[in-house]
């Protein structure tokens, strides 16, 4: 007999919530669709970037999603949330600004590139990891090619996908250093520019410059969003099985 009971997990939505950010307004639709279509119930809590700077702000959640909406009011808070998810094996998704800051966190705290910066936050910095794109992707759709054997390709189920963007910044320097220290840059656009990153060995750590939450009308969650929900539920199940 098939078990149709809904499975529940907690989700930290990190970002400065605004009715003017389309990604933010999509979240309730996606949560409803995940519950109705996939029986994956996410009990979601918004954590403003300033609050995310507090020690353990996202500890205890089953997943962390750093949403678009940069510049964030607190870069430090966003980076702290990402670091906690990375170090404590909490399923993580970063989209658009979340992708950019996931790379920045990894560069600073894993690669030792403590002087790297994001041009949107610190345009006069000497060592910019995240710089203005040569061609802005605000409101654009573009193809992304996913590497064989990657989490991204497994989740999306295809070698090539066309995705929606709303961003004007992306990674430029130190990409080889990020790779050397274990970050997999697993998706690229038609010009070879990095559009997806993931962390092998982590239960679920995926970051995309594109915004899967903008796919369709929100009634059918993008495979990336669905995969995060599944990872969150699995995390909750593992936590429930741990001895008290």
Phi and psi in degrees as GROMACS dihedral restraints (atoms count N, CA, C in turn):
[ dihedral_restraints ]
;  ai    aj    ak    al  type     phi  dphi    fc
    3     4     5     6     1   -75.4    20    10
    4     5     6     7     1   134.5    20    10
    6     7     8     9     1   -86.1    20    10
    7     8     9    10     1   112.4    20    10
    9    10    11    12     1  -102.3    20    10
   10    11    12    13     1     7.0    20    10
   12    13    14    15     1   -63.5    20    10
   13    14    15    16     1   139.0    20    10
   15    16    17    18     1   -70.1    20    10
   16    17    18    19     1   144.4    20    10
   18    19    20    21     1  -108.3    20    10
   19    20    21    22     1   136.4    20    10
   21    22    23    24     1  -117.2    20    10
   22    23    24    25     1   143.1    20    10
   24    25    26    27     1  -148.2    20    10
   25    26    27    28     1   160.8    20    10
   27    28    29    30     1   -98.3    20    10
   28    29    30    31     1   142.5    20    10
   30    31    32    33     1  -130.8    20    10
   31    32    33    34     1   126.4    20    10
   33    34    35    36     1   -92.6    20    10
   34    35    36    37     1   120.0    20    10
   36    37    38    39     1   -99.7    20    10
   37    38    39    40     1   105.3    20    10
   39    40    41    42     1   -96.8    20    10
   40    41    42    43     1   124.0    20    10
   42    43    44    45     1   158.6    20    10
   43    44    45    46     1   169.4    20    10
   45    46    47    48     1   -96.3    20    10
   46    47    48    49     1    91.8    20    10
   48    49    50    51     1   -55.8    20    10
   49    50    51    52     1   133.0    20    10
   51    52    53    54     1  -148.7    20    10
   52    53    54    55     1   137.9    20    10
   54    55    56    57     1   -68.8    20    10
   55    56    57    58     1   -11.2    20    10
   57    58    59    60     1   -91.5    20    10
   58    59    60    61     1    -3.5    20    10
   60    61    62    63     1  -102.7    20    10
   61    62    63    64     1   113.3    20    10
   63    64    65    66     1   -57.8    20    10
   64    65    66    67     1   -40.4    20    10
   66    67    68    69     1   -55.8    20    10
   67    68    69    70     1   -39.2    20    10
   69    70    71    72     1   -68.4    20    10
   70    71    72    73     1   -39.3    20    10
   72    73    74    75     1   -72.0    20    10
   73    74    75    76     1   -20.0    20    10
   75    76    77    78     1   -76.7    20    10
   76    77    78    79     1   -24.9    20    10
   78    79    80    81     1   -56.1    20    10
   79    80    81    82     1   -48.1    20    10
   81    82    83    84     1   -58.7    20    10
   82    83    84    85     1   -38.6    20    10
   84    85    86    87     1   -62.5    20    10
   85    86    87    88     1   -43.0    20    10
   87    88    89    90     1   -66.2    20    10
   88    89    90    91     1   -41.2    20    10
   90    91    92    93     1   -63.0    20    10
   91    92    93    94     1   -41.9    20    10
   93    94    95    96     1   -63.2    20    10
   94    95    96    97     1   -43.1    20    10
   96    97    98    99     1   -66.1    20    10
   97    98    99   100     1   -40.2    20    10
   99   100   101   102     1   -61.3    20    10
  100   101   102   103     1   -39.9    20    10
  102   103   104   105     1   -69.4    20    10
  103   104   105   106     1   -42.7    20    10
  105   106   107   108     1   -78.1    20    10
  106   107   108   109     1   -43.0    20    10
  108   109   110   111     1   -86.9    20    10
  109   110   111   112     1   -36.9    20    10
  111   112   113   114     1  -115.3    20    10
  112   113   114   115     1    -1.3    20    10
  114   115   116   117     1    57.6    20    10
  115   116   117   118     1    33.8    20    10
  117   118   119   120     1  -113.0    20    10
  118   119   120   121     1   106.4    20    10
  120   121   122   123     1  -100.1    20    10
  121   122   123   124     1   118.5    20    10
  123   124   125   126     1  -108.4    20    10
  124   125   126   127     1   119.7    20    10
  126   127   128   129     1   -87.7    20    10
  127   128   129   130     1    98.4    20    10
  129   130   131   132     1   -98.9    20    10
  130   131   132   133     1   141.4    20    10
  132   133   134   135     1  -130.3    20    10
  133   134   135   136     1   129.5    20    10
  135   136   137   138     1   -80.3    20    10
  136   137   138   139     1   132.8    20    10
  138   139   140   141     1  -121.6    20    10
  139   140   141   142     1   106.7    20    10
  141   142   143   144     1   -58.0    20    10
  142   143   144   145     1   152.1    20    10
  144   145   146   147     1   -58.9    20    10
  145   146   147   148     1   -36.1    20    10
  147   148   149   150     1   -64.0    20    10
  148   149   150   151     1   -40.3    20    10
  150   151   152   153     1   -69.9    20    10
  151   152   153   154     1   -28.2    20    10
  153   154   155   156     1   -66.7    20    10
  154   155   156   157     1   -17.0    20    10
  156   157   158   159     1   -73.6    20    10
  157   158   159   160     1   -16.3    20    10
  159   160   161   162     1   -67.8    20    10
  160   161   162   163     1   145.5    20    10
  162   163   164   165     1   -56.3    20    10
  163   164   165   166     1   125.9    20    10
  165   166   167   168     1    71.0    20    10
  166   167   168   169     1    22.9    20    10
  168   169   170   171     1   -59.7    20    10
  169   170   171   172     1   -34.4    20    10
  171   172   173   174     1  -109.1    20    10
  172   173   174   175     1     2.9    20    10
  174   175   176   177     1   -66.8    20    10
  175   176   177   178     1   137.5    20    10
  177   178   179   180     1    97.1    20    10
  178   179   180   181     1   -13.8    20    10
  180   181   182   183     1   -80.0    20    10
  181   182   183   184     1   157.7    20    10
  183   184   185   186     1   -89.8    20    10
  184   185   186   187     1   -13.2    20    10
  186   187   188   189     1  -162.7    20    10
  187   188   189   190     1   155.8    20    10
  189   190   191   192     1  -128.4    20    10
  190   191   192   193     1   129.5    20    10
  192   193   194   195     1  -124.1    20    10
  193   194   195   196     1   113.3    20    10
  195   196   197   198     1   -90.4    20    10
  196   197   198   199     1   113.0    20    10
  198   199   200   201     1   -90.8    20    10
  199   200   201   202     1   165.2    20    10
  201   202   203   204     1   -63.5    20    10
  202   203   204   205     1   175.7    20    10
  204   205   206   207     1   122.6    20    10
  205   206   207   208     1    19.7    20    10
  207   208   209   210     1   -75.9    20    10
  208   209   210   211     1   157.2    20    10
  210   211   212   213     1   -72.5    20    10
  211   212   213   214     1   133.8    20    10
  213   214   215   216     1   -72.3    20    10
  214   215   216   217     1   153.4    20    10
  216   217   218   219     1   -65.7    20    10
  217   218   219   220     1   -28.0    20    10
  219   220   221   222     1  -135.0    20    10
  220   221   222   223     1   102.4    20    10
  222   223   224   225     1   -60.3    20    10
  223   224   225   226     1   -41.3    20    10
  225   226   227   228     1   -60.0    20    10
  226   227   228   229     1   -39.1    20    10
  228   229   230   231     1   -65.3    20    10
  229   230   231   232     1   -43.5    20    10
  231   232   233   234     1   -63.5    20    10
  232   233   234   235     1   -44.6    20    10
  234   235   236   237     1   -64.4    20    10
  235   236   237   238     1   -36.9    20    10
  237   238   239   240     1   -64.2    20    10
  238   239   240   241     1   -41.7    20    10
  240   241   242   243     1   -63.8    20    10
  241   242   243   244     1   -42.9    20    10
  243   244   245   246     1   -64.2    20    10
  244   245   246   247     1   -43.0    20    10
  246   247   248   249     1   -62.0    20    10
  247   248   249   250     1   -43.1    20    10
  249   250   251   252     1   -60.3    20    10
  250   251   252   253     1   -45.9    20    10
  252   253   254   255     1   -61.7    20    10
  253   254   255   256     1   -41.4    20    10
  255   256   257   258     1   -67.5    20    10
  256   257   258   259     1   -47.8    20    10
  258   259   260   261     1   -76.7    20    10
  259   260   261   262     1   -27.1    20    10
  261   262   263   264     1  -106.9    20    10
  262   263   264   265     1    15.5    20    10
  264   265   266   267     1    58.7    20    10
  265   266   267   268     1    36.5    20    10
  267   268   269   270     1   -90.1    20    10
  268   269   270   271     1   127.8    20    10
  270   271   272   273     1   -50.1    20    10
  271   272   273   274     1   134.8    20    10
  273   274   275   276     1  -135.0    20    10
  274   275   276   277     1   138.5    20    10
  276   277   278   279     1  -133.2    20    10
  277   278   279   280     1   132.3    20    10
  279   280   281   282     1  -125.0    20    10
  280   281   282   283     1   126.9    20    10
  282   283   284   285     1  -122.5    20    10
  283   284   285   286     1   137.5    20    10
  285   286   287   288     1    56.6    20    10
  286   287   288   289     1  -108.0    20    10
  288   289   290   291     1   -59.1    20    10
  289   290   291   292     1   -31.2    20    10
  291   292   293   294     1   -65.1    20    10
  292   293   294   295     1   -38.5    20    10
  294   295   296   297     1   -62.1    20    10
  295   296   297   298     1   -49.4    20    10
  297   298   299   300     1   -59.1    20    10
  298   299   300   301     1   -43.8    20    10
  300   301   302   303     1   -77.0    20    10
  301   302   303   304     1   -25.5    20    10
  303   304   305   306     1   -63.4    20    10
  304   305   306   307     1   -41.5    20    10
  306   307   308   309     1   -67.1    20    10
  307   308   309   310     1   -39.5    20    10
  309   310   311   312     1   -64.8    20    10
  310   311   312   313     1   -43.3    20    10
  312   313   314   315     1   -61.3    20    10
  313   314   315   316     1   -44.2    20    10
  315   316   317   318     1   -64.6    20    10
  316   317   318   319     1   -42.9    20    10
  318   319   320   321     1   -60.6    20    10
  319   320   321   322     1   -44.5    20    10
  321   322   323   324     1   -74.9    20    10
  322   323   324   325     1   -46.3    20    10
  324   325   326   327     1   -95.4    20    10
  325   326   327   328     1   -19.4    20    10
  327   328   329   330     1  -106.3    20    10
  328   329   330   331     1   -43.9    20    10
  330   331   332   333     1   -87.5    20    10
  331   332   333   334     1   -11.0    20    10
  333   334   335   336     1    76.3    20    10
  334   335   336   337     1    15.1    20    10
  336   337   338   339     1   -89.0    20    10
  337   338   339   340     1    69.2    20    10
  339   340   341   342     1   -69.6    20    10
  340   341   342   343     1   -17.0    20    10
  342   343   344   345     1   -92.8    20    10
  343   344   345   346     1     0.0    20    10
  345   346   347   348     1   -69.6    20    10
  346   347   348   349     1   151.8    20    10
  348   349   350   351     1  -143.7    20    10
  349   350   351   352     1   169.4    20    10
  351   352   353   354     1  -107.8    20    10
  352   353   354   355     1   124.9    20    10
  354   355   356   357     1   -61.5    20    10
  355   356   357   358     1   -29.2    20    10
  357   358   359   360     1   -68.5    20    10
  358   359   360   361     1   -31.8    20    10
  360   361   362   363     1   -90.7    20    10
  361   362   363   364     1   -34.6    20    10
  363   364   365   366     1  -143.2    20    10
  364   365   366   367     1    73.3    20    10
  366   367   368   369     1   -63.1    20    10
  367   368   369   370     1   -19.8    20    10
  369   370   371   372     1   -97.0    20    10
  370   371   372   373     1     6.3    20    10
  372   373   374   375     1   -64.9    20    10
  373   374   375   376     1   149.7    20    10
  375   376   377   378     1   -77.8    20    10
  376   377   378   379     1   -29.2    20    10
  378   379   380   381     1  -122.3    20    10
  379   380   381   382     1    88.6    20    10
  381   382   383   384     1   -89.6    20    10
  382   383   384   385     1   117.4    20    10
  384   385   386   387     1   -81.3    20    10
  385   386   387   388     1   -39.2    20    10
  387   388   389   390     1  -111.9    20    10
  388   389   390   391     1   118.1    20    10
  390   391   392   393     1  -124.0    20    10
  391   392   393   394     1   165.2    20    10
  393   394   395   396     1   -59.0    20    10
  394   395   396   397     1   136.2    20    10
  396   397   398   399     1   -68.4    20    10
  397   398   399   400     1   146.6    20    10
  399   400   401   402     1   -58.5    20    10
  400   401   402   403     1   -37.5    20    10
  402   403   404   405     1  -126.9    20    10
  403   404   405   406     1   117.8    20    10
  405   406   407   408     1   -58.8    20    10
  406   407   408   409     1   142.2    20    10
  408   409   410   411     1  -105.1    20    10
  409   410   411   412     1    15.7    20    10
  411   412   413   414     1   -62.7    20    10
  412   413   414   415     1   119.4    20    10
  414   415   416   417     1    75.7    20    10
  415   416   417   418     1    12.1    20    10
  417   418   419   420     1  -101.4    20    10
  418   419   420   421     1   159.2    20    10
  420   421   422   423     1  -115.5    20    10
  421   422   423   424     1   144.5    20    10
  423   424   425   426     1  -155.1    20    10
  424   425   426   427     1   156.7    20    10
  426   427   428   429     1   -78.9    20    10
  427   428   429   430     1   145.5    20    10
  429   430   431   432     1  -129.5    20    10
  430   431   432   433     1   130.7    20    10
  432   433   434   435     1  -101.1    20    10
  433   434   435   436     1   131.1    20    10
  435   436   437   438     1  -108.4    20    10
  436   437   438   439     1   136.6    20    10
  438   439   440   441     1   -69.9    20    10
  439   440   441   442     1   142.1    20    10
  441   442   443   444     1   -58.5    20    10
  442   443   444   445     1   140.7    20    10
  444   445   446   447     1    79.3    20    10
  445   446   447   448     1     2.4    20    10
  447   448   449   450     1   -86.1    20    10
  448   449   450   451     1   157.5    20    10
  450   451   452   453     1   -60.1    20    10
  451   452   453   454     1   -43.2    20    10
  453   454   455   456     1   -58.7    20    10
  454   455   456   457     1   -44.6    20    10
  456   457   458   459     1   -68.3    20    10
  457   458   459   460     1   -37.7    20    10
  459   460   461   462     1   -63.2    20    10
  460   461   462   463     1   -41.7    20    10
  462   463   464   465     1   -68.8    20    10
  463   464   465   466     1   -46.1    20    10
  465   466   467   468     1   -80.4    20    10
  466   467   468   469     1   -28.0    20    10
  468   469   470   471     1    78.7    20    10
  469   470   471   472     1    23.4    20    10
  471   472   473   474     1  -155.8    20    10
  472   473   474   475     1   157.4    20    10
  474   475   476   477     1   -76.5    20    10
  475   476   477   478     1   -29.7    20    10
  477   478   479   480     1  -134.6    20    10
  478   479   480   481     1   139.9    20    10
  480   481   482   483     1  -142.9    20    10
  481   482   483   484     1   150.8    20    10
  483   484   485   486     1  -108.6    20    10
  484   485   486   487     1   124.6    20    10
  486   487   488   489     1  -129.2    20    10
  487   488   489   490     1   160.9    20    10
  489   490   491   492     1   -96.9    20    10
  490   491   492   493     1   142.7    20    10
  492   493   494   495     1  -124.9    20    10
  493   494   495   496     1   160.8    20    10
  495   496   497   498     1  -155.4    20    10
  496   497   498   499     1    64.6    20    10
  498   499   500   501     1  -147.9    20    10
  499   500   501   502     1   163.2    20    10
  501   502   503   504     1  -133.0    20    10
  502   503   504   505     1     9.0    20    10
  504   505   506   507     1  -131.0    20    10
  505   506   507   508     1   150.3    20    10
  507   508   509   510     1  -158.3    20    10
  508   509   510   511     1   172.5    20    10
  510   511   512   513     1   -76.0    20    10
  511   512   513   514     1   148.9    20    10
  513   514   515   516     1  -133.8    20    10
  514   515   516   517     1   -64.7    20    10
  516   517   518   519     1   -92.5    20    10
  517   518   519   520     1   166.6    20    10
  519   520   521   522     1    65.2    20    10
  520   521   522   523     1    17.5    20    10
  522   523   524   525     1   -64.1    20    10
  523   524   525   526     1   -38.5    20    10
  525   526   527   528     1   -63.7    20    10
  526   527   528   529     1   -36.2    20    10
  528   529   530   531     1   -66.6    20    10
  529   530   531   532     1   -41.6    20    10
  531   532   533   534     1   -58.9    20    10
  532   533   534   535     1   -44.8    20    10
  534   535   536   537     1   -62.2    20    10
  535   536   537   538     1   -45.5    20    10
  537   538   539   540     1   -58.8    20    10
  538   539   540   541     1   -33.7    20    10
  540   541   542   543     1   -89.4    20    10
  541   542   543   544     1     4.4    20    10
  543   544   545   546     1   112.8    20    10
  544   545   546   547     1    -3.2    20    10
  546   547   548   549     1   -82.1    20    10
  547   548   549   550     1   130.1    20    10
  549   550   551   552     1   -96.8    20    10
  550   551   552   553     1   121.3    20    10
  552   553   554   555     1   -93.9    20    10
  553   554   555   556     1    92.8    20    10
  555   556   557   558     1  -101.9    20    10
  556   557   558   559     1    -1.2    20    10
  558   559   560   561     1  -140.2    20    10
  559   560   561   562     1   137.8    20    10
  561   562   563   564     1  -137.2    20    10
  562   563   564   565     1   152.8    20    10
  564   565   566   567     1   -82.9    20    10
  565   566   567   568     1  -174.7    20    10
  567   568   569   570     1   -68.9    20    10
  568   569   570   571     1   -14.2    20    10
  570   571   572   573     1   -99.1    20    10
  571   572   573   574     1     6.1    20    10
  573   574   575   576     1    84.3    20    10
  574   575   576   577     1     8.6    20    10
  576   577   578   579     1   -79.3    20    10
  577   578   579   580     1   142.0    20    10
  579   580   581   582     1   -68.9    20    10
  580   581   582   583     1   131.0    20    10
  582   583   584   585     1  -129.1    20    10
  583   584   585   586     1   -12.4    20    10
  585   586   587   588     1  -140.5    20    10
  586   587   588   589     1   140.2    20    10
  588   589   590   591     1  -136.1    20    10
  589   590   591   592     1   151.3    20    10
  591   592   593   594     1  -151.2    20    10
  592   593   594   595     1   166.6    20    10
  594   595   596   597     1  -123.6    20    10
  595   596   597   598     1    99.5    20    10
  597   598   599   600     1   -58.9    20    10
  598   599   600   601     1   143.4    20    10
  600   601   602   603     1    91.0    20    10
  601   602   603   604     1   -15.3    20    10
  603   604   605   606     1   -89.5    20    10
  604   605   606   607     1   144.9    20    10
  606   607   608   609     1   -54.0    20    10
  607   608   609   610     1   -39.8    20    10
  609   610   611   612     1  -167.9    20    10
  610   611   612   613     1   107.3    20    10
  612   613   614   615     1  -139.8    20    10
  613   614   615   616     1   105.0    20    10
  615   616   617   618     1  -137.2    20    10
  616   617   618   619     1   136.3    20    10
  618   619   620   621     1  -136.3    20    10
  619   620   621   622     1   134.1    20    10
  621   622   623   624     1  -130.7    20    10
  622   623   624   625     1   134.3    20    10
  624   625   626   627     1   -69.6    20    10
  625   626   627   628     1   -30.9    20    10
  627   628   629   630     1   -75.3    20    10
  628   629   630   631     1   168.5    20    10
  630   631   632   633     1  -116.2    20    10
  631   632   633   634     1    93.0    20    10
  633   634   635   636     1   -62.9    20    10
  634   635   636   637     1   -23.0    20    10
  636   637   638   639     1   -68.1    20    10
  637   638   639   640     1   -14.4    20    10
  639   640   641   642     1   -92.1    20    10
  640   641   642   643     1    -0.6    20    10
  642   643   644   645     1   -64.2    20    10
  643   644   645   646     1   132.2    20    10
  645   646   647   648     1    59.8    20    10
  646   647   648   649     1  -144.1    20    10
  648   649   650   651     1  -107.6    20    10
  649   650   651   652     1     8.2    20    10
  651   652   653   654     1    93.7    20    10
  652   653   654   655     1    -7.5    20    10
  654   655   656   657     1   -82.7    20    10
  655   656   657   658     1   -18.3    20    10
  657   658   659   660     1  -126.6    20    10
  658   659   660   661     1    98.4    20    10
  660   661   662   663     1   -56.4    20    10
  661   662   663   664     1   137.9    20    10
  663   664   665   666     1   -57.4    20    10
  664   665   666   667     1   148.4    20    10
  666   667   668   669     1   -53.8    20    10
  667   668   669   670     1   -32.8    20    10
  669   670   671   672     1   -66.0    20    10
  670   671   672   673     1   -42.6    20    10
  672   673   674   675     1   -67.0    20    10
  673   674   675   676     1   -41.7    20    10
  675   676   677   678     1   -63.1    20    10
  676   677   678   679     1   -39.0    20    10
  678   679   680   681     1   -65.8    20    10
  679   680   681   682     1   -38.8    20    10
  681   682   683   684     1   -61.6    20    10
  682   683   684   685     1   -43.3    20    10
  684   685   686   687     1   -61.6    20    10
  685   686   687   688     1   -43.0    20    10
  687   688   689   690     1   -63.2    20    10
  688   689   690   691     1   -42.7    20    10
  690   691   692   693     1   -63.4    20    10
  691   692   693   694     1   -37.6    20    10
  693   694   695   696     1   -64.0    20    10
  694   695   696   697     1   -44.4    20    10
  696   697   698   699     1   -64.6    20    10
  697   698   699   700     1   -39.5    20    10
  699   700   701   702     1   -64.2    20    10
  700   701   702   703     1   -39.5    20    10
  702   703   704   705     1   -62.2    20    10
  703   704   705   706     1   -43.4    20    10
  705   706   707   708     1   -62.3    20    10
  706   707   708   709     1   -39.4    20    10
  708   709   710   711     1   -64.7    20    10
  709   710   711   712     1   -40.6    20    10
  711   712   713   714     1   -64.7    20    10
  712   713   714   715     1   -41.6    20    10
  714   715   716   717     1   -62.5    20    10
  715   716   717   718     1   -38.1    20    10
  717   718   719   720     1   -67.7    20    10
  718   719   720   721     1   -27.0    20    10
  720   721   722   723     1   -85.5    20    10
  721   722   723   724     1   -10.2    20    10
  723   724   725   726     1   -71.4    20    10
  724   725   726   727     1   143.3    20    10
  726   727   728   729     1   -65.8    20    10
  727   728   729   730     1   145.8    20    10
